[in-house]
Each structure stands twice: as structure tokens, then as C-alpha cells.
Amino acid sequence: MTHVVVTGAEGFVGRALVQRLLAQGLAGQPLSRLTLLDLGFAGPHADSRVVQLPGSIADAAVRREAYAVPVDAVFHLASIPGGAAEKDYALGRSINLDATLGLLEDLRGQPVPPRFVFASTVAVYGEKLPAVVDEATLPAPGLTYGAHKLAGEYLVADASRLGWVQGCSLRLPGVVARPGEGTGMLSAFMSLLFWRLAAGHPLTVPVSRDGVAWWISVGRCVDNLLHAATVDPARFTARRSYQMPVLRLTVGEVVDALAARFGADRQALVTYAPDPFIERLFANYPPLATPQALELGLQHDGSVDDLVVRALAC
Ligand SMILES: NC(=O)c1ccc[n+]([C@@H]2O[C@H](COP(=O)([O-])OP(=O)(O)OC[C@H]3O[C@@H](n4cnc5c(N)ncnc54)[C@H](O)[C@@H]3O)[C@@H](O)[C@H]2O)c1
């Protein structure tokens, strides 16, 4: 009897995680109940194990209902994205910080401390990255979103020390390939590349062909979230926070892999129109070393070809 709770279940990563949990269960155990939290749902779920709780994770009554049946694992994915959190400080604080603490505190008194996996972000590092980022790099968030996510990592570690949960935070890089146009998201080009070139449609990207980014597919990201919820917690570092391993690739390398898969004519579909601001933010990433994460069993996509396959499988 395994009960799993997913916050932000209707989001990009949440949907992929939910699909996988229903198909594979957790740690080899089928789920008895999967409670989904989000502001709303596109429609009822066909699987009878799914309980949809529309509402805000900031609402204690919603959290109480989610936890009414003993919980084995929580995947906390709900968040206000960086741009929106920067525009509305109060909203960002209430969801990204206060509700994260609420979700942890409300798990006090569960019969067994549940696993708690928190989706943090590479935004914790800030804009001025060192020549190499590694697991000793001190975070210096450049946005309130990153500051609140970093605070969330500490809250997860402290709640674990207190015995409320067995927690772990994973810092996600830009995950591909998010469906849709990603309107308003400055990094939308990273996902659009995959969908447009697969469909044979043209695209102008706001970065140069040599721009370098950190990449992970949504499928590999879900693998890592599930692994963090099942690996022996005695293996976690005291910080309980890990950088997800990534592939560091130029935009051109990703385009080449898409052209190799879908046809050489795809190369001509891409127009490079670098915007210095976007290039600096999303196509200027230094090498990233994650030996602790790899040792724990977290993984990147392995090769650009596998990144393409997994990115388009969502
Ligand atoms: N996708 C990425 O590239 C990426 C990169 C770094 C970090 N992350 C983190 O990973 C997590 C998942 O990312 P995603 O891409 O699926 O995000 P998403 O924006 O697609 O989904 C987030 C979900 O949270 C829900 N949500 C927002 N406020 C809520 C509230 N008050 N109560 C309940 N639900 C609420 C939204 O409705 C949405 O469905 C997020 O925490 C995000 O910060 C994602």
C-alpha cells in the first residue's frame, strides 16, 4: 500500500512523473493512492488510484486533505516561476517559501517519516558562475525565486534532521522538451528547438550556434526524482541537496543531433539571432562537475542522441 503525493502535478515535469508513477509504482511497489495537488486540472483522471485535489498548496486545508491518508512519499514540484515571482514578491514567497515549509511541517506526526523530494533549481547559483561549477560552488541567487528555492533546500534538510521527513533536494537545469510555445519564457527556445525541428517547422533562436547550455530530458529528470525518493537515505550528504547531472552541449550540437534524426534539411530551418541578454543567461554555461550526484546514482542523458529521444517522448 503506497501513497504518493505530487504537488504541481499538472505541470510539465509533474505530468511526466505522474504517468511514470502510475505505470511503474515506487521502489517496485504499485501505488495504492496517488494524490495530485495543483490549482486546477484539465479533466478527471481515468485511473481510479488518482485523487485530484484542486486548490493551492498555500491552503492548510488542502494540505491536510492530501495528508489525511498516511503518506509514503511527496514530490514537491509546485512553484511560481522566476519571472512571475520577481513581479509578485508576495505570491512567490507564499508558494515557493511558506507553502514549502507548510508541506514539511504538516508531515509531522505521520506514522513513518515519508520520503520528500523537492525540485530546486540551478537558479540558486545566480548569474555570475565560476569557470567550473561543482558541488562546492556556493550558491548566490540572483532572483528571489532562486533565494526561496535555496531556502527550501535548507528547510528540507532541517525537516529531515528533525525526523519529520526523509528529504532530498535536486537542482534541476532547464528541462526539455516542454510542449507548447512557452510564451513569455526566455528559455522557451531550448524546448521549441526539439518540437519545431521534429515537425519540420522553422525557428529563430535568440542565441548563437556556439552558445553552451546545460541540458536534461524530462524523462531523465523523472528518473532522477524517482531515484531520490528510493535510494537509501543513509547515503545522503548532510546538505541533502544535489545538482542533477547534465549534458553540456552547444545549441549547434543539439541541432546536429536533431538533423541526424529527422533529416539534414532541418539545419536550414534554424535562424540564429543572438540576443546578448538571453545568450548570457541561457547559452553561456561553464562545465559542471557532479561526482557526488553521480555516485548517488543520479544521471544525465548519456548522449545527445538519447537526450533527443527522451526529450520528445513526453
Ligand atoms: N522545467 C524546468 O526547466 C525547471 C528548471 C528548474 C527548476 N524547475 C522546478 O521544477 C518544478 C517543476 O517544474 P515544471 O517545469 O513542471 O513547472 P510548471 O510551471 O510546468 O508546473 C508547476 C505547476 O505548479 C502549479 N502550481 C503553481 N502554484 C500552485 C499552488 N499555489 N498550488 C498548487 N499548485 C501550484 C502550476 O499550476 C503548475 O501546474 C518547479 O518547482 C520548478 O521550479 C523546473
The ligand as a Tripos MOL2 file, in Angstrom:
@<TRIPOS>MOLECULE
LIG
   44    48     1     0     0
SMALL
NO_CHARGES

@<TRIPOS>ATOM
      1 N1         11.1720   22.7410  -16.0640 N.am      1 LIG1
      2 C1         12.3580   23.2520  -15.8240 C.2       1 LIG1
      3 O1         13.1330   23.5020  -16.7500 O.2       1 LIG1
      4 C2         12.7960   23.5350  -14.4030 C.ar      1 LIG1
      5 C3         14.0830   24.0490  -14.1690 C.ar      1 LIG1
      6 C4         14.4740   24.3100  -12.8530 C.ar      1 LIG1
      7 C5         13.6060   24.0400  -11.8080 C.ar      1 LIG1
      8 N2         12.3600   23.5450  -12.0640 N.ar      1 LIG1
      9 C6         11.4600   23.3110  -10.9360 C.3       1 LIG1
     10 O2         10.8420   22.0460  -11.1150 O.3       1 LIG1
     11 C7          9.4860   22.1000  -10.6990 C.3       1 LIG1
     12 C8          8.5830   21.6060  -11.8150 C.3       1 LIG1
     13 O3          8.8130   22.3720  -12.9610 O.3       1 LIG1
     14 P1          7.7660   22.4200  -14.1590 P.3       1 LIG1
     15 O4          8.5280   22.8060  -15.3600 O.co2     1 LIG1
     16 O5          6.9340   21.2050  -14.1650 O.co2     1 LIG1
     17 O6          6.8800   23.6570  -13.7070 O.3       1 LIG1
     18 P2          5.4560   24.0820  -14.2800 P.3       1 LIG1
     19 O7          5.3870   25.5610  -14.1480 O.co2     1 LIG1
     20 O8          5.2040   23.4480  -15.6160 O.co2     1 LIG1
     21 O9          4.4640   23.4180  -13.2440 O.3       1 LIG1
     22 C9          4.2960   23.9010  -11.9470 C.3       1 LIG1
     23 C10         2.8980   23.5540  -11.5090 C.3       1 LIG1
     24 O10         2.7080   24.0910  -10.1980 O.3       1 LIG1
     25 C11         1.3740   24.5230  -10.1290 C.3       1 LIG1
     26 N3          1.1880   25.4950   -9.0620 N.ar      1 LIG1
     27 C12         1.5640   26.7980   -9.0450 C.ar      1 LIG1
     28 N4          1.1410   27.3840   -7.9200 N.ar      1 LIG1
     29 C13         0.4940   26.4300   -7.2090 C.ar      1 LIG1
     30 C14        -0.1730   26.4370   -5.9680 C.ar      1 LIG1
     31 N5         -0.2840   27.5390   -5.2390 N.pl3     1 LIG1
     32 N6         -0.7340   25.2970   -5.5250 N.ar      1 LIG1
     33 C15        -0.6610   24.1550   -6.2710 C.ar      1 LIG1
     34 N7         -0.0400   24.0940   -7.4600 N.ar      1 LIG1
     35 C16         0.5250   25.2300   -7.9310 C.ar      1 LIG1
     36 C17         1.1020   25.1340  -11.5070 C.3       1 LIG1
     37 O11        -0.2890   25.2370  -11.7480 O.3       1 LIG1
     38 C18         1.8100   24.1490  -12.4160 C.3       1 LIG1
     39 O12         0.9450   23.1410  -12.8880 O.3       1 LIG1
     40 C19         9.2200   23.5410  -10.2800 C.3       1 LIG1
     41 O13         9.3190   23.6070   -8.8760 O.3       1 LIG1
     42 C20        10.3370   24.3210  -10.9130 C.3       1 LIG1
     43 O14        10.6890   25.4350  -10.1230 O.3       1 LIG1
     44 C21        11.9400   23.2800  -13.3360 C.ar      1 LIG1
@<TRIPOS>BOND
     1     1     2 1
     2     2     3 2
     3     2     4 1
     4     4     5 ar
     5     4    44 ar
     6     5     6 ar
     7     6     7 ar
     8     7     8 ar
     9     8     9 1
    10     8    44 ar
    11     9    10 1
    12     9    42 1
    13    10    11 1
    14    11    12 1
    15    11    40 1
    16    12    13 1
    17    13    14 1
    18    14    15 2
    19    14    16 1
    20    14    17 1
    21    17    18 1
    22    18    19 2
    23    18    20 1
    24    18    21 1
    25    21    22 1
    26    22    23 1
    27    23    24 1
    28    23    38 1
    29    24    25 1
    30    25    26 1
    31    25    36 1
    32    26    27 ar
    33    26    35 ar
    34    27    28 ar
    35    28    29 ar
    36    29    30 ar
    37    29    35 ar
    38    30    31 1
    39    30    32 ar
    40    32    33 ar
    41    33    34 ar
    42    34    35 ar
    43    36    37 1
    44    36    38 1
    45    38    39 1
    46    40    41 1
    47    40    42 1
    48    42    43 1
@<TRIPOS>SUBSTRUCTURE
     1 LIG1         1 GROUP 0 **** ****
